[in-house]
Amino acid sequence: MRAEETGERQMGLLNLIVLVLSIYVLGALLVDTLVKLPPETSVLLRYIDHGICVFFFIEFCVRFFHAQNKLAFMRWGWIDLVSSIPAVNFLRAGRLLRLIRLLRLIRAFRSTQTFVRHVFKNKAKGAFTSVAILAVLLIIFCSIGILQVEKDPASNIRTAEDAIWWAYVTITTVGYGDKFPVTTEGRIIASILMTAGVGLFGTFTAYVASWFVESGNA
């Protein structure tokens, strides 16, 4: 029973992460469809979409593996599978199915709230989960934002690849220095990312420490 409850709690957290990413994906698709974005911003959104689709596909495989009745699971699971297809031009049907998937996630989330609430009783685990989700969203939005504000001729963050690389090394507090903002707005974004990075790894350290303490008391 304990192993089963653990699996359910993990699926509850997985649904929480998928719900957050699904809302972002639909929002990004809406913006990309209605607003004329700079070419590099559209490329960046496409890269992020592909990365999230990989996560969606892995999440589908995990749930399919844990499903006791595979055939019954695929009754609705095929929507999750198709919605993990990247939003390329010749597979636009997957975009519509993402909306259906989001509605199903919102409905399913009611049943997983109990598991999420139980997991978040562990303050270290709950804090790490929250900060990790926030960090992913910050990397996404800050990489998009940095492309919009770094218009100075002296800027060296000009492409989608530059923005993603810069956001990642900044939030991990590595700071190679090969890419850096030169505008005031860009430096504000960098400050937010660096602060979040310190909080992320501090929370991760606390979570690992609490895990060892719990293991020692068991």
Secondary structure as a PSIPRED ss2 file (coil, helix, strand):
# PSIPRED VFORMAT (PSIPRED V4.0)

   1 M C   1.000  0.000  0.000
   2 R H   0.000  1.000  0.000
   3 A H   0.000  1.000  0.000
   4 E H   0.000  1.000  0.000
   5 E H   0.000  1.000  0.000
   6 T H   0.000  1.000  0.000
   7 G H   0.000  1.000  0.000
   8 E H   0.000  1.000  0.000
   9 R H   0.000  1.000  0.000
  10 Q H   0.000  1.000  0.000
  11 M H   0.000  1.000  0.000
  12 G H   0.000  1.000  0.000
  13 L H   0.000  1.000  0.000
  14 L H   0.000  1.000  0.000
  15 N H   0.000  1.000  0.000
  16 L H   0.000  1.000  0.000
  17 I H   0.000  1.000  0.000
  18 V H   0.000  1.000  0.000
  19 L H   0.000  1.000  0.000
  20 V H   0.000  1.000  0.000
  21 L H   0.000  1.000  0.000
  22 S H   0.000  1.000  0.000
  23 I H   0.000  1.000  0.000
  24 Y H   0.000  1.000  0.000
  25 V H   0.000  1.000  0.000
  26 L H   0.000  1.000  0.000
  27 G H   0.000  1.000  0.000
  28 A H   0.000  1.000  0.000
  29 L H   0.000  1.000  0.000
  30 L H   0.000  1.000  0.000
  31 V H   0.000  1.000  0.000
  32 D H   0.000  1.000  0.000
  33 T H   0.000  1.000  0.000
  34 L H   0.000  1.000  0.000
  35 V C   1.000  0.000  0.000
  36 K C   1.000  0.000  0.000
  37 L C   1.000  0.000  0.000
  38 P C   1.000  0.000  0.000
  39 P H   0.000  1.000  0.000
  40 E H   0.000  1.000  0.000
  41 T H   0.000  1.000  0.000
  42 S H   0.000  1.000  0.000
  43 V H   0.000  1.000  0.000
  44 L H   0.000  1.000  0.000
  45 L H   0.000  1.000  0.000
  46 R H   0.000  1.000  0.000
  47 Y H   0.000  1.000  0.000
  48 I H   0.000  1.000  0.000
  49 D H   0.000  1.000  0.000
  50 H H   0.000  1.000  0.000
  51 G H   0.000  1.000  0.000
  52 I H   0.000  1.000  0.000
  53 C H   0.000  1.000  0.000
  54 V H   0.000  1.000  0.000
  55 F H   0.000  1.000  0.000
  56 F H   0.000  1.000  0.000
  57 F H   0.000  1.000  0.000
  58 I H   0.000  1.000  0.000
  59 E H   0.000  1.000  0.000
  60 F H   0.000  1.000  0.000
  61 C H   0.000  1.000  0.000
  62 V H   0.000  1.000  0.000
  63 R H   0.000  1.000  0.000
  64 F H   0.000  1.000  0.000
  65 F H   0.000  1.000  0.000
  66 H H   0.000  1.000  0.000
  67 A C   1.000  0.000  0.000
  68 Q C   1.000  0.000  0.000
  69 N C   1.000  0.000  0.000
  70 K H   0.000  1.000  0.000
  71 L H   0.000  1.000  0.000
  72 A H   0.000  1.000  0.000
  73 F H   0.000  1.000  0.000
  74 M H   0.000  1.000  0.000
  75 R H   0.000  1.000  0.000
  76 W H   0.000  1.000  0.000
  77 G H   0.000  1.000  0.000
  78 W H   0.000  1.000  0.000
  79 I H   0.000  1.000  0.000
  80 D H   0.000  1.000  0.000
  81 L H   0.000  1.000  0.000
  82 V H   0.000  1.000  0.000
  83 S H   0.000  1.000  0.000
  84 S C   1.000  0.000  0.000
  85 I C   1.000  0.000  0.000
  86 P C   1.000  0.000  0.000
  87 A C   1.000  0.000  0.000
  88 V C   1.000  0.000  0.000
  89 N H   0.000  1.000  0.000
  90 F H   0.000  1.000  0.000
  91 L H   0.000  1.000  0.000
  92 R C   1.000  0.000  0.000
  93 A H   0.000  1.000  0.000
  94 G H   0.000  1.000  0.000
  95 R H   0.000  1.000  0.000
  96 L H   0.000  1.000  0.000
  97 L H   0.000  1.000  0.000
  98 R H   0.000  1.000  0.000
  99 L H   0.000  1.000  0.000
 100 I H   0.000  1.000  0.000
 101 R H   0.000  1.000  0.000
 102 L H   0.000  1.000  0.000
 103 L H   0.000  1.000  0.000
 104 R H   0.000  1.000  0.000
 105 L H   0.000  1.000  0.000
 106 I H   0.000  1.000  0.000
 107 R H   0.000  1.000  0.000
 108 A H   0.000  1.000  0.000
 109 F H   0.000  1.000  0.000
 110 R H   0.000  1.000  0.000
 111 S H   0.000  1.000  0.000
 112 T H   0.000  1.000  0.000
 113 Q H   0.000  1.000  0.000
 114 T H   0.000  1.000  0.000
 115 F H   0.000  1.000  0.000
 116 V H   0.000  1.000  0.000
 117 R H   0.000  1.000  0.000
 118 H H   0.000  1.000  0.000
 119 V H   0.000  1.000  0.000
 120 F C   1.000  0.000  0.000
 121 K C   1.000  0.000  0.000
 122 N C   1.000  0.000  0.000
 123 K H   0.000  1.000  0.000
 124 A H   0.000  1.000  0.000
 125 K H   0.000  1.000  0.000
 126 G H   0.000  1.000  0.000
 127 A H   0.000  1.000  0.000
 128 F H   0.000  1.000  0.000
 129 T H   0.000  1.000  0.000
 130 S H   0.000  1.000  0.000
 131 V H   0.000  1.000  0.000
 132 A H   0.000  1.000  0.000
 133 I H   0.000  1.000  0.000
 134 L H   0.000  1.000  0.000
 135 A H   0.000  1.000  0.000
 136 V H   0.000  1.000  0.000
 137 L H   0.000  1.000  0.000
 138 L H   0.000  1.000  0.000
 139 I H   0.000  1.000  0.000
 140 I H   0.000  1.000  0.000
 141 F H   0.000  1.000  0.000
 142 C H   0.000  1.000  0.000
 143 S H   0.000  1.000  0.000
 144 I H   0.000  1.000  0.000
 145 G H   0.000  1.000  0.000
 146 I H   0.000  1.000  0.000
 147 L H   0.000  1.000  0.000
 148 Q H   0.000  1.000  0.000
 149 V H   0.000  1.000  0.000
 150 E C   1.000  0.000  0.000
 151 K C   1.000  0.000  0.000
 152 D C   1.000  0.000  0.000
 153 P C   1.000  0.000  0.000
 154 A C   1.000  0.000  0.000
 155 S C   1.000  0.000  0.000
 156 N C   1.000  0.000  0.000
 157 I C   1.000  0.000  0.000
 158 R C   1.000  0.000  0.000
 159 T C   1.000  0.000  0.000
 160 A H   0.000  1.000  0.000
 161 E H   0.000  1.000  0.000
 162 D H   0.000  1.000  0.000
 163 A H   0.000  1.000  0.000
 164 I H   0.000  1.000  0.000
 165 W H   0.000  1.000  0.000
 166 W H   0.000  1.000  0.000
 167 A H   0.000  1.000  0.000
 168 Y H   0.000  1.000  0.000
 169 V H   0.000  1.000  0.000
 170 T H   0.000  1.000  0.000
 171 I H   0.000  1.000  0.000
 172 T C   1.000  0.000  0.000
 173 T C   1.000  0.000  0.000
 174 V C   1.000  0.000  0.000
 175 G C   1.000  0.000  0.000
 176 Y C   1.000  0.000  0.000
 177 G C   1.000  0.000  0.000
 178 D C   1.000  0.000  0.000
 179 K C   1.000  0.000  0.000
 180 F C   1.000  0.000  0.000
 181 P C   1.000  0.000  0.000
 182 V C   1.000  0.000  0.000
 183 T C   1.000  0.000  0.000
 184 T H   0.000  1.000  0.000
 185 E H   0.000  1.000  0.000
 186 G H   0.000  1.000  0.000
 187 R H   0.000  1.000  0.000
 188 I H   0.000  1.000  0.000
 189 I H   0.000  1.000  0.000
 190 A H   0.000  1.000  0.000
 191 S H   0.000  1.000  0.000
 192 I H   0.000  1.000  0.000
 193 L H   0.000  1.000  0.000
 194 M H   0.000  1.000  0.000
 195 T H   0.000  1.000  0.000
 196 A H   0.000  1.000  0.000
 197 G H   0.000  1.000  0.000
 198 V H   0.000  1.000  0.000
 199 G H   0.000  1.000  0.000
 200 L H   0.000  1.000  0.000
 201 F H   0.000  1.000  0.000
 202 G H   0.000  1.000  0.000
 203 T H   0.000  1.000  0.000
 204 F H   0.000  1.000  0.000
 205 T H   0.000  1.000  0.000
 206 A H   0.000  1.000  0.000
 207 Y H   0.000  1.000  0.000
 208 V H   0.000  1.000  0.000
 209 A H   0.000  1.000  0.000
 210 S H   0.000  1.000  0.000
 211 W H   0.000  1.000  0.000
 212 F H   0.000  1.000  0.000
 213 V H   0.000  1.000  0.000
 214 E H   0.000  1.000  0.000
 215 S H   0.000  1.000  0.000
 216 G H   0.000  1.000  0.000
 217 N H   0.000  1.000  0.000
 218 A C   1.000  0.000  0.000
